[in-house]
């Protein structure tokens, strides 16, 4: 029997509602009136995006021809998201619907200076620990931002099942102190973080990322326009960025990067080559508005990978 290539994608599944105020907040929010703030903004442009870390990573891994299985909790309002997963051919069997809640939602209003006012309702995400992934075989997994209880519950179940996983701290960073990070890294196989998150991890743990990587298979730190750094086997390898023609929206770039890394791991690529693919996926994402609207073909992805990194992945078929 052929070993499974399923990847368990543990994390948030959310809607992002984004409104654009065609002015500047600073012209309407006066510093001497903050004690009794009451403002209203006219927002003629509004869009609703499918988001959440698990949803975004699963979307990108499916673009690559992978087999993502998102593990998350949603509410009574999630039927269109579930249908979208099915239409994309993504297995939604481990997405649990909690009918007495709403799906996690982020409401963001931006202005002409790209300043943002955001509010986040966690909804069903708060009960993600109840979603038991035990019994589902997988080649790899990722524990991405979710409720703290959920992240630890999924990590413990993966460890017990012998399924290697990536720990992606991301937006959950405020929830984890040094002891929490040590506990999670004792279970994880790979750590991923952006450069700011990596500096926070080093501060809270009192160790460098290079030193921490010695107790893991690897650590990968993304550095935006500077590419990424792979820490493994006591050394570090800088992965240069993919040149992009335009920077439209960085939202979801980290999730796209994680999907590329996971695809390489599942298919037994070298860590360096997997990081190269991760950079390529981030490059495609940043040129598109929203976290799940880019749609490069596998041939386009493979061509970019070969052109910029000399990695021949065929057509990623």
N, C-alpha and C positions, 0 to 999 in steps of 0.2 A: 504494500500500500504506500502511495506517495505521501511523504510527510506534509503536514499542513503548512501553508504559508500565511495563515491568518495572523493578523496583528491586532491585538486588543488596544484600543485607543481610549484610555480612561481620562475623563475630564469633563469640562462644562459643555453644555449644548444650550445656546442662547440666541435670542433675537437682538439685533442692534438697530435701534431707531435713531436716525441721524437727520437733524434739521439744520438748515443754514440760515443764519441771521445776516442780512445784507447790510451790515453796519459793524460798529466796533463796541464791544462791551464797555470799554473804558470811557466811552462818551456818555454812558447811561448809568454806570455804577459809580457813584460819588463816594469818595473815601470818608467824608464827614457824615454820610447817611447810612453807614453800615449797621448801626445799632437798630435801625428800623427799616431794613431793606425790603422793598416791594417793587419789583420790576417785571415787565412783560415785554417779550420780544416777538415781533411779527416775523414768521419764518415761512416764506412762500415755497421753499424747496424742502422736500421731505422724502426720505427713502427708508425702507426697511430691509435689512440685510440678514441673511442666515449667518450665524456666527457661533462663538464658543470655541474653545480650544479643541475639544474632541471633534466637533463638526468640521472645523477648518482643516485639521490634520487628516481626517478621513477623506475629505474632498480631494486634497492634494495627493494623497497616496493612491486614490482611485485613478487620478489622472495618469499616474505612472504605471497603471496596470496592476497595482497591488491589491491586497485583500484585507481592507480595514474592517474592523468590527468595533464601532464606537460603543463605549460603556458609559452611559450617563442617565440622568433622570430628567424628565420633562413633565410639563403640566397639561391641563385640559385643553390648552390652546395650541398644541403642537402638531396637529394633524397635517398641516401643510409642510412642516419640516420633515415629518416622518415620510410623507409621500415623496418629497424631494429625494430623500435617501434611497427610497425604493426605486425611483426613476433613474437614479444614478447607478443602480445595481449594488448599493452598499447594504450589507447585512445589518438590519436594525433589531435583531433578536435580543440584544442586550441593552437596548434603550428602554428603560422602564417608565411607563406613564403613571403619574400620580394624579388622579382625577380631582383631588381637592386642592390643587395648587396651580399656580401659573408657571410657565417656563421662565427661566432666568432671562432678564431683559435689561439692556443698558440703553439709557436715553441720553443722547449727546446733542448739544447745540453748539455749533461752531460759528465764529464770526470771520470777518474779512482778514483779521490778523492771524487766523488759525488758532486763536484761543478757544478753549473748550469749557463748557459747563456740563458736567455729566452726573447722572445718578444711576445706581445699579440696584436692581431688585433681584436677589438670589433665587427666590421662589423654590422650585423643586430641587435645585442644586444643593440646598441645605440638607437634604435627605439622601445624598448620593451614596453614603455608606451602606444604605439598605439594599443597594443593587449588587447582588452577589454574583461575581463572574466565575465562581468555582465550577469546574466541570467542563469549561470550554477550552479546548486545546488551542495553543497558539505558538508560533515560532518566536515572536518577540512581542513586547508590549511597551507602552509608555504611560507614565502617570503624570499627567499635565494638570495645570491649575483647575481646582475644583474646591469643594469645601475641604477644610483641613481634615476632618474626620473621614471623609470619603477617600482622600488621598492616602491616608495611612491604612485604611481598611483594604483598599485595592492593592497597595504595596505588600501588605501582609499576605493576602491571598495569592498574589503572584509568586512571592517568595516560597510559600508553602507548596505551590504547584510546580516549582522548578522552572518557571518561565522568566527568562531574563528581561529586564525592563530598563528604560530610560527614565530618569527623574528630571522633569522639566519644572523648575521652580516658578518662573514667570510671575504673573500678577499675584500669585499666592505668597510672594515674598514677605509681606508684612505679618503673615500668620506664623512664620517659622523662626524660632530663636535658635541659638547654637545647638542646644540639646536636641531639638526637633530635627535639625539638619543632620546631626550625627546619626540619629536613629534611622532616618530615611536612607542615608548613604550606606549604612550597614546592610541594607536590603537591596539597593540598586546596583546596576552593573555599569551604567553610563550616566554622567551628569551633563545636562545642557543648560546654558544660561547666556544672557547677553552680557556685554562688558560691565554694565552697571550692576546687574545682579551678581556677577562674579565677584566684584569688589565688595559687595555687601556680605556675600558668603565668606569671603576671606576674613573680613572683619569680625563676623559673628563666630567663626570657628577658630580664628587665630592661626590659620594655616593658609599657605598659598594654594591656588588651584593646581599647580604642578604637583605639590606634595599630596594633595587630596586625590589626584588622579592615580597615584601609585597604589591606592587601595581599591581601584576600580579598573574596569577594562579600558575606560577612557573618559575624558572630559572634553566637551566642545564648547567654546565660547565664541559667540557671534559678535562682530564688531562693526555692524552697519556697512558703510561704504568702504571700510578697511578689510572686508572679508571675514574670515574666521580663523580661530586657532585651535588646533587639535593637540591635546595633551595625552600622551600614551607612552607606556614603557619607559617612564622617567625622562622623556624628552618632549619637545614641542615642535609642531609643524605649522607654519603659517600657510593658510589657504587663501590666495588672492581673490578679490571679488570678481564677479562677472560684470563687464561693462554694460550699463543700461542706457538706453536711448532717452528715457524720461523717467522721472520720479513722480508718480501720481499719488500713491497712498501707501504708507508703510504698514497699515493695519493688517495683521495676519501674516507678515513676512516671517516671523519666528516660527509660526505653525507650518508654513510651507517648507521651511528649512528642516524642521523635525521630520516631515514626511519623506524628504529626500534621504535623510540619514537612515530612517527606518527601512526604506526600500533597499538600500545598500546592505544593511545588516542582514535582512531576511534572505538576500540573494548571495550572501557570503563574499561580498566585495571587501577589499581592503578598507580600513577606516579612512584613509586619505581619499580614496575614490568616492566613498560614501559622502564625505564632507564636500567634495567637489560637486556632486549631484545636488546636495542640500543648498549650496550657494546658487546653483542654476535655478532651482525652484524658487528661491527667494527673489532672484532677479526677474523672473517672469511675473511674480506676484506684485512687486512694487510698481510695475507699469500699468496696473489695473486698479480701478476704484472698487473698494470693498474687499472682504477676505475670501470670497468664493465666486468671483466673476471672471477670473483669468481662465483660459482654456487652451493652452498650447497642446499640440499633438505630441505623441510620444516620439515621433520622428524629429519634430522641432527640438524637443528636449535633448534627444540623443545627439543631434547635430551641434547644439550649443555646448554640450558636455565634451564632445570630441574637439571642437574648434578651440575652446578656451583652456581645456585642461589635458587634451590628448588622451582622454579616456574613451575607449571604444566599447559602447554598450549596445551595439546593433541598433535596433529601433525600440529597445526596451519592451519588446513583445513578450 
